Amino acid sequence: MSSSDKFPDWDSFRERPVPFEVRLQAPSSEIRATLEHYSALLNAEQQAREQRLDTEVKVLVQQANNVFHLAKKLARYEKLLAEASLTQVYEALRSEKDEMLDALYKIELNIEDPQGQPFDAVADRIEVQGWLHRPDLTTELVVEVYDPIVTYRGTLVQYGHVVMGAPSKMEAHSLNDYVE
């Protein structure tokens, strides 16, 4: 006769206290909790990725500004460099600037110089830093650019910072256009 032939004496067992309350959940609520957990992890990772992307785009925008200002300075000093027999230096710097611009364009970061454009053409992509009133102007247009308009993959990532020019005197009939 084996030990399995003897049944245990159930009276010798006693109920033990449970250290915590056991709550049985339906399988659907367990699945929902698991999905919510992984969804929260995914959202946190997406936010971290977006933050990294924002940082990278800010660096690229700063690079775009640097290249823009380099191009402006090269254009301004081209004649002086030629007069000082530094044409080769100018050409080397211009070539480097062009390579930097090409690299930015390859990743779809575009730089737009609004210099000379009418206000209406760029109004939604610029921040006006000031106004100059000059008698030689007949319409409102960009007369100075502090920072260019920068787009990344078709999205505006930096407004152009500009000074607008306007005619010195507005004719009386044009003032009436603004008064209601």
NORNOR-V704976 format. One record per run of one state. SS is the DSSP state (hx for helix, st for strand, lp for the rest). FROM is the first residue (numbers start at 0). LEN is the number of residues. If there is no record, write none. Layout:
BEGIN
ss=SS from=FROM len=LEN
ss=SS from=FROM len=LEN
END
This chain:
BEGIN
ss=lp from=0 len=2
ss=hx from=2 len=3
ss=lp from=5 len=4
ss=hx from=9 len=3
ss=lp from=12 len=14
ss=hx from=26 len=57
ss=lp from=83 len=3
ss=hx from=86 len=20
ss=lp from=106 len=2
ss=st from=108 len=4
ss=lp from=112 len=5
ss=st from=117 len=1
ss=hx from=118 len=7
ss=st from=125 len=9
ss=lp from=134 len=6
ss=st from=140 len=7
ss=lp from=147 len=1
ss=st from=148 len=4
ss=lp from=152 len=2
ss=st from=154 len=4
ss=lp from=158 len=1
ss=st from=159 len=8
ss=lp from=167 len=4
ss=hx from=171 len=5
ss=lp from=176 len=4
END
